Amino acid sequence: MQLSGKVIRTVAGPAVAVLVAGGCASGTTPALTATPAAPATAGTTSAAPAPSRQIELETTYEQVIKSVLPSIVQITTGQALGSGIVYDTAGHILTNAHVVGAAREFQVTLATGGKPRNARLVSTYPPGDLAMIQVENAAGLRPAVFGRSADLKVGQIVLAMGNPLGFSGSVTQGIVSALGRTVTGEKHAGGGAATITNAIQTSAPINPGNSGGALVDLSGRVIGIPTLAAVDPQQGTAPGLGFAIPSDTATDVARQIIRYGRVVNSRRAALGVRVGTAVDASGDPVGVAVGSVSPGGGADKAGIRPGDVIVKVEGTPTPTAGDLSQILATHKPGDKIRVELMHPDRTKRTVTVTLSELPAGR
């Protein structure tokens, strides 16, 4: 998708750098890095002591990192490298679906070091870009504490923890820049383009390998899963423009996977169609072409048929399949929406569709 001229891309590791194109954000330095002060000599004046508030903030950073970093892991597959969060003492690791891709087996290394541990896929939920794996040896794992993303406020200081570019246990800092974003990433192995609802926008640098890691508040609680970064096609990664899956969404998916082995309630709306982007003779997108219709679904009952092109939903143009996904992500199952169609004979009409529930993962 496009967001103010920026492409939103998933941030798996160097092995799949094609997903991030621009690489790491320029000007990024590891958090808490300090330059040693030169010793004072005769005739010079020592720098004034840092204000007490700055010292308190630095101490808070140190405490949060010491508390949370042992719960962050590096996940390696044959194709990618990413991050994950220890969810419980049974060895469940929460991460992004685009990190696991189509793999079923993984190597997991703690941010604090130690030998890699074997892990297997439990389930993945590509529509929300979330997945869960489980390590064979859960000894010594420290589960993270998850907070409520619904309580976040714009301006809160946050830390992003993960393994950017393979640098294990890295930390960057920023603020919550905005809340309630709806963003769509690129297609990836093992699933299509995921649309994230209620995404947290943050200025904390998110680089390749940060995917699946933790966005943490200053109380040491995980409030998001860093997942997407904005990329300018001409200039590369856009510094300070990253997005995280809210913790409320992530923990809901995690609980379902642990209890049922998969996501059984996506809590997201669907039209009941399989679609692709329709283009004109110049190759420009003009709407969403319906390839197939689920029998008995909302679209079927409303009279939508294969070959129809969806051009608007609730009065908003839908030039691409990504645009349609973003609009649907703002609705719930059971909602009634107006869909403007263009039939193969170029005639148009508007139908009302009762949305069904988006099928869950595997």
Secondary structure, DSSP 8 states (H G I E B T S, - for coil): -EETTEEEEE---GGGGGGTSS-S-TT---TT---------TT--------HHHHHHHHHHHHHHHHHGGGEEEEE-SS-EEEEEE-STT-EEEE-HHHHTT-SEEEEEETT----EEEEEEEEEGGGTEEEEEES--TT-----B--GGG--TT-EEEEEE-GGG-TTEEEEEEEEEEEEEEE---BTTB---EEEEEEEE-S---TT-TT-EEEETTS-EEEEEEEEEEETTTEEEEEEEEEEEHHHHHHHHHHHHHHSS-S----EE-SEEEEEEE-TTS-EEEEEEEEE-TTSHHHHHT--TT-EEEEETTEE--SHHHHHHHHTTS-TT-EEEEEEE-TTS-EEEEEEE-EE-----
